């Protein structure tokens, strides 16, 4: 079975005074390359600590940059010394896809 996984930012919370993003909701989604109706997704909330200075202005943030920050935080909270947390999530998605499970809604 071949499938494609992608990371997405679903939502962010920020302080409006300076644009500091402190909470992010990430999604790791997978779709079967041969059957686009077969999907699996895992959502994960991530808290970002306030840096001494903001690295990127809020208006200049990209989804890729926020995902990078979140993966760093998740991997720092590593549960298993042989596997990062993002690897754990990716393996979880893989297991569910291989077990012929799917999630989602019948309407768009």
Number of C-alpha atoms within 10 A of each C-alpha: 9 11 16 11 16 11 17 16 19 13 11 15 13 13 10 9 6 10 15 20 20 14 16 21 17 21 18 18 17 23 20 18 13 10 10 10 13 17 22 21 22 15 15 15 16 18 15 16 11 10 8 6 7 12 9 12 11 15 7 7 13 12 11 12 12 18 19 12 13 23 19 15 17 19 15 12 12 15 12 9 7 9 12 18 20 19 15 16 16 18 13 15 22 18 12 16 22 14 9 11 12 17 13 11 6 6 4 4
